[in-house]
Amino acid sequence: MFPLRDENPTRNRAWMTWLLVAANVGVFLYEFYLQNTAGAPAFERFVSAWAFDASRLAGSPLGPQTWVTMITSMFLHAGWVHLIGNMLYLAVFGNNVEDRLGSWRFLGFYLASGIVAAIVQAAAAGFAPGLMLGASGAVAGTLGAYALLFPRSRVLTAIWVFVFVELARVPAWLLIGVWFLLQLANGLVTLTPGAAPSGVAYLAHVGGFGAGMAMAAPLRMRGRRRARVRS
């Protein structure tokens, strides 16, 4: 299932969401340039410098490079599919979360979700050496907040049925819930003894999602209190 747009209008222009999309696309275009013009060694140096290495968290937990790369790694992507998938979900769901939080608080929320996601994945991997990159953890936090704040919102979704594509308006809680269960199931598989290494940081998605829900929970409770007062 791929979300195309939601039916939840915003009160304000979500400029931070689009700025984040633009930053991710811009960095990826630079990666593409390095790969295809400067050569593989330049590209590999760039990724090694700015991606997050889980082993740094164990070896140098307070080191500036550890925490800086947790943030910079959110703007790196492994390919077009990786980039487009993350940016599609961010564009569809980020604007409403930004509208509720405010633009600058949304930026802090987004980065915090990505940091928690990186820590969870690093811990699950036993802080073994390995580069992590992608906005998936931060985007997962956005999905968690959206599911909590706007569960009944309808999302126009493309659903593949064999070779056919059906369009349906799916409740946000169902679409995001199915997505989360898939991440959780795949993440648990990676923890089983003898499991083959996965190129996807599923548990980062789970960690980011949980962080997003936790940070959005006070807003959800505040909204319920206001509804009770009005009633």
Secondary structure, 3 states (H helix, E strand, C coil): CEEEEECCCCCCCCHHHHHHHHHHHHHHHHHHHHHHHHCHHHHHHHHHHHCEEHHHHHHCCCCHHHHHHHHHHHHCCCCHHHHHHHHHHHHHHHHHHHHHHCHHHHHHHHHHHHHHHHHHHHHHCCCCCCEECCCHHHHHHHHHHHHHHCCCCEEEEEEEECCEEEEEEEEHHHHHHHHHHHHHHHHHHHHCCCCCCCCCCHHHHHHHHHHHHHHHHHHHHHHHHHHHHHC
